């Protein structure tokens, strides 16, 4: 590339993969926004850390857990662009101004606790790694990533949600992430292996949240709701339960499906695949009650 810009042009290099029917034949849509493992050479050249550090930003191999569901024909959107390039679970103006060298006059940026912690639209730092990048980015480069990755991903999710609601009367987005192992919530209690988020009732019917929690418990996986992860921009944007558009984030403990290093697939993959399959199949048959949906708004 003659200007050093990061681009996805050919269809084989699209920033995400869409699996399943483009008009969903069931009301459930799966999203995996932090699964991307395709690191362009230009991105690696901009980094002051090695790729093994950038990979710490990934929801490592969590997309493996939904492969059986892709095989069963569920409509699924899986990111290929890595989170180190752009975080699809952040607002497109959630950018650290210290990372920019030429912010145009009149452009308003958003602040947040995640941004101040180094995890904005373009992640800036990780614990023990300090700054990830060699220097500030051009605003044109950030905008290019938004135009080529962020807006297409969210535009496709919005289209799929509308199509599912039109076909089935409601749509349920399950946004799938992974998390580091959590400490127990109290002495004698198991640490949660699943954390479900619905923005404290704002993005999904409580009936759907209770169903997912019950399935987690039936699989002997301790389950928590909205703590410490309640969901972020993706649920805010796509969850409108009062309009029949439900969105739930699910965080899965990496130690339940990765090896002891939390880097490669481990012996728990099949068990977690079974859990995810049961959750999604149950949601596909569940009808959110209108009173729950309206209360959630």
C-alpha positions in Angstrom: 0.0 0.0 0.0 1.5 3.3 -1.1 0.1 5.3 1.8 0.3 2.9 4.7 -3.4 2.7 5.1 -5.2 -0.4 6.4 -7.8 -1.6 3.9 -10.0 -4.5 3.3 -11.0 -4.6 -0.4 -11.3 -8.0 -1.9 -14.3 -10.1 -0.7 -11.8 -12.7 0.7 -10.4 -10.0 2.9 -13.7 -8.6 4.2 -13.5 -7.4 7.8 -16.1 -9.9 8.9 -17.7 -13.2 7.7 -21.4 -13.6 7.4 -22.6 -17.2 7.8 -26.2 -18.5 7.3 -29.2 -16.9 5.5 -29.2 -13.2 4.9 -32.8 -13.2 5.9 -32.6 -15.2 9.2 -34.9 -18.2 9.2 -34.9 -18.1 13.0 -35.1 -15.0 15.3 -31.6 -15.5 16.8 -28.6 -13.7 15.3 -25.0 -14.4 16.6 -22.3 -11.7 16.8 -18.6 -12.3 17.6 -17.0 -8.9 17.4 -13.6 -9.6 19.1 -12.7 -12.9 17.3 -10.5 -11.3 14.6 -7.1 -12.8 14.1 -6.1 -11.3 10.7 -3.3 -8.8 11.4 -2.3 -6.8 8.3 1.4 -6.2 8.0 0.8 -2.4 8.1 -0.9 -2.8 11.6 2.0 -4.8 13.0 4.5 -2.3 11.6 2.7 0.5 13.6 2.9 -1.5 16.9 5.7 -1.1 19.4 4.8 -4.5 20.9 4.8 -7.9 19.3 1.8 -9.7 18.0 1.6 -11.9 21.1 0.7 -8.7 23.1 -1.9 -7.5 20.5 -3.5 -11.0 20.7 -4.3 -10.3 24.4 -7.0 -8.0 23.2 -8.8 -10.9 21.4 -11.7 -13.0 22.8 -9.3 -15.8 22.1 -10.8 -18.6 20.0 -14.3 -17.9 21.2 -15.7 -18.3 17.7 -14.9 -22.0 17.9 -17.7 -22.4 20.4 -20.4 -21.5 17.8 -19.1 -23.6 14.9 -21.8 -26.2 15.4 -24.4 -23.4 15.3 -23.0 -22.1 12.0 -23.3 -25.7 10.8 -26.9 -25.7 11.8 -27.6 -22.6 9.7 -27.9 -19.9 12.3 -27.1 -16.4 10.9 -23.8 -15.4 12.4 -21.5 -12.4 12.0 -17.8 -13.1 12.9 -15.2 -10.3 12.9 -12.0 -10.9 11.0 -10.5 -7.5 11.7 -8.7 -7.7 15.0 -9.7 -5.6 18.0 -6.2 -4.1 18.0 -7.2 -2.4 14.8 -10.7 -1.2 15.9 -13.0 -2.3 18.7 -16.5 -3.0 17.3 -17.9 -2.7 20.8 -17.1 1.0 21.1 -18.8 4.1 19.8 -17.0 5.4 16.7 -16.2 8.7 18.5 -14.9 6.9 21.6 -11.3 7.8 20.7 -8.4 8.9 23.0 -7.4 12.3 21.7 -3.8 11.7 22.7 -3.7 9.0 20.0 -4.5 11.5 17.2 -2.1 13.9 15.6 -4.6 15.9 13.5 -8.1 15.9 14.9 -10.2 18.2 12.7 -11.8 21.2 14.2 -15.4 20.6 15.2 -15.1 16.8 15.7 -16.4 15.9 19.1 -15.0 12.8 20.8 -16.7 10.7 23.5 -15.1 9.8 26.8 -15.8 6.7 29.0 -14.3 4.6 31.7 -13.1 2.0 29.2 -11.4 4.7 27.1 -9.6 6.2 30.2 -8.4 2.6 30.9 -6.8 2.4 27.5 -9.6 0.4 25.7 -11.3 2.8 23.4 -12.2 2.5 19.7 -8.5 2.0 19.0 -7.0 0.3 22.0 -4.1 2.3 23.4 -2.5 0.2 26.2 -2.7 -3.0 28.2 -1.5 -3.8 31.7 2.2 -4.4 31.6 2.5 -3.2 28.0 2.1 0.6 28.2 1.5 2.2 24.8 0.8 -0.3 22.1 1.7 2.0 19.1 4.8 3.8 17.9 3.1 7.1 17.6 -0.2 9.0 17.1 -2.5 8.0 14.3 -3.7 10.3 11.5 -7.4 11.1 11.9 -7.9 9.9 8.2 -6.6 6.5 9.2 -9.0 6.2 12.1 -11.9 7.3 9.9 -10.8 4.8 7.2 -11.0 2.0 9.8 -14.5 3.2 10.9 -15.7 3.3 7.2 -14.2 0.0 6.2 -14.8 -2.1 9.4 -17.0 -0.5 12.1 -19.9 0.9 10.0 -20.2 -2.2 7.8 -20.3 -4.5 10.8 -23.0 -2.5 12.6 -24.9 -1.8 9.4 -25.1 -5.5 8.7 -26.2 -6.3 12.2 -28.9 -3.7 12.0 -30.1 -5.1 8.7 -30.2 -8.6 10.0 -32.1 -7.6 13.2 -34.7 -5.8 11.1 -35.0 -8.7 8.7 -35.4 -11.2 11.6 -38.0 -9.0 13.3 -39.9 -8.7 10.0 -39.9 -12.5 9.5 -40.5 -13.6 13.1 -42.0 -10.7 15.0 -38.9 -10.2 17.1 -35.1 -10.5 16.9 -32.6 -11.7 19.5 -29.0 -10.8 19.2 -26.5 -12.8 21.2 -23.2 -11.0 21.3 -20.5 -13.5 22.3 -17.3 -12.6 24.2 -14.8 -14.3 26.5 -13.3 -13.1 29.8 -10.4 -13.9 32.0 -11.2 -16.1 35.0 -13.0 -14.2 37.7 -12.5 -14.5 41.5 -15.4 -16.0 43.5 -18.1 -13.5 44.4 -18.0 -14.6 48.1 -16.2 -17.1 50.2 -17.5 -20.6 49.5 -19.1 -19.5 46.2 -17.8 -20.5 42.7 -16.6 -17.8 40.4 -19.0 -17.1 37.5 -18.2 -19.0 34.3 -20.8 -17.0 32.4 -21.6 -13.3 32.8 -24.8 -12.2 31.0 -25.3 -8.5 30.2 -28.4 -6.6 29.1 -27.4 -3.1 30.2 -29.3 -3.7 33.4 -32.6 -4.5 31.6 -32.3 -1.9 28.9 -31.4 -4.1 25.9 -33.4 -7.4 26.4 -36.4 -8.9 28.0 -35.8 -10.3 31.5 -37.5 -13.5 30.3 -34.7 -14.1 27.8 -32.0 -13.4 30.4 -33.6 -15.8 32.9 -33.8 -18.5 30.2 -30.0 -18.2 29.4 -29.1 -18.1 33.1 -31.2 -21.3 33.8 -29.4 -23.1 30.9 -26.0 -22.1 32.3 -26.9 -23.4 35.7 -28.3 -26.6 34.1 -24.8 -27.1 32.6 -23.2 -26.6 36.0 -21.7 -23.3 35.0 -22.0 -20.5 37.6 -23.8 -17.6 36.0 -23.9 -13.9 36.9 -25.9 -11.0 35.4 -24.5 -7.5 34.6 -21.6 -7.8 36.9 -18.8 -7.2 36.2 -19.9 -7.0 32.5 -23.2 -5.4 31.6 -22.5 -5.0 27.9 -21.4 -1.9 26.0 -22.0 0.0 22.7 -23.2 -3.0 20.7 -26.1 -3.6 23.1 -26.8 0.1 23.3 -27.0 0.4 19.6 -28.9 -2.8 18.7 -31.1 -3.6 21.7 -34.5 -2.1 21.7 -36.7 -4.5 23.6 -39.8 -2.3 23.4 -39.5 -2.5 19.6 -39.0 -6.3 19.6 -35.2 -6.0 19.2 -33.4 -7.9 22.1 -29.7 -8.0 22.6 -27.7 -10.0 25.2 -24.0 -10.1 25.8 -22.5 -13.4 27.0 -19.0 -13.5 28.5 -17.5 -17.0 28.8 -14.6 -17.8 31.1 -11.6 -18.6 28.9 -10.4 -21.3 31.3 -13.5 -23.3 30.4 -12.4 -23.9 26.8 -8.8 -22.9 26.4 -5.6 -24.7 27.6 -3.7 -23.9 30.8 -1.9 -21.0 29.0 -5.3 -19.5 27.9 -3.9 -19.3 24.4 -4.9 -22.5 22.5 -8.1 -24.5 22.4 -8.3 -26.9 25.3 -10.3 -29.9 26.4 -13.4 -27.9 27.4 -14.3 -26.8 23.8 -16.9 -29.5 23.3 -18.5 -28.9 26.7 -18.8 -25.2 25.9 -20.1 -25.9 22.4 -22.8 -27.9 24.0 -23.7 -25.1 26.3 -23.8 -22.5 23.5 -25.9 -24.8 21.3 -28.5 -25.3 24.1 -28.7 -21.6 24.8 -29.1 -20.6 21.1 -31.6 -23.4 20.3 -33.7 -22.4 23.4 -33.7 -18.7 22.5 -34.8 -19.6 18.9 -38.0 -21.1 20.4 -38.7 -18.5 23.1 -41.2 -15.8 22.7 -40.4 -12.6 24.7 -43.4 -11.4 26.6 -44.5 -8.0 25.7 -44.9 -6.9 29.3 -41.2 -7.8 30.0 -40.0 -6.0 26.8 -41.9 -2.8 27.6 -40.7 -2.8 31.2 -37.1 -3.2 30.0 -37.4 0.1 28.0 
